[in-house]
């Protein structure tokens, strides 16, 4: 039977490629809603095209008002497989038209090739293989295809108002082997205000960072009253990993800092330009003032290099989901006040409420006000469950690689689905330019995914 599945997929690879090309050719990124099309015309067309493919294979399908579609294999779905047909916009830098779905060197290029249209085709053909080979299943499989993964997953919210998820769900919208833990997330906006500082030696402005979920690459400050030599001496004494550049401009000094960007869930991979500039400023001999006090306090609670929240006292870790991470991502300071943002990813040993209470205390100690705070609890599906163990077994058999569970700081499509894990579609150390220029999927990866999904269905339900 295992051989039958593999040869079925191998003999249908040309159809899989051509079906994937049909999907890639529809630029299904989020557009303004039209009547009965919550995500615009192209997303609805892509869903319809996909459900028609499934129907022509003999599957029962359902379209939930162009939010999400389902494709059923058998009755009483016990396993859900979740993919999405929406994509991010094409962006720039492509070698060829991002929607032409060109095939070259064993790869299919195009926006959505790996995220997540290729995996969706792999699932569909895995189901077709089982259906046509008449492999008996104890319970059914429900393939759920969403249309809003890239813009907030309102598709799944809609689905929940109509239907339940099966007890086991995997999504090939991440990477192998299995992601079973996703840290909780907390975003904070904090602020303070003060009187205008009339001292000679003072800070005029500080700006850095643009997105709350990224380690800021750049920052700058405008200051006055401090000699260039003094600033240079402080820079060399602090010996930070960021790059500093100084310019004199009409009696002011402009300090520009370049660090290194990274996703907020992996701040250890970046060099934070905001915390670097705060570190430098807090070490310069400004005249005493309320605003300078704030800079020194910020340097104490959120110092450069502290990506675990030790100094603001939220640091914690557990064995499986590891350490809390913290990125001070945006900072805007002027002569009357400042506003800052940070992004925290916390392990399963704590809760959003707990993180919130600690931040409240730490900030109120230094008279900083929390303006907004928002959080999502961690997601976890037991590693010891039969579901996860069987998926790992299939993965090992099919790839010869070691199967193991991973914990990540980012969220996947199953973050809010109980019993959900991410399983595929990227293999370890693969790079497919997801969300970037020249996104692609290897035909080999498409085929291997389809085989893994078919064998997983049989392992779980056969
Ligand atoms: Zn995706």
Boltz pocket constraint, residues with backbone or C-beta under 6 A from the ligand:
constraints:
  - pocket:
      binder: B
      contacts: [[A, 84], [A, 115], [A, 116], [A, 149], [A, 173]]
      max_distance: 6.0
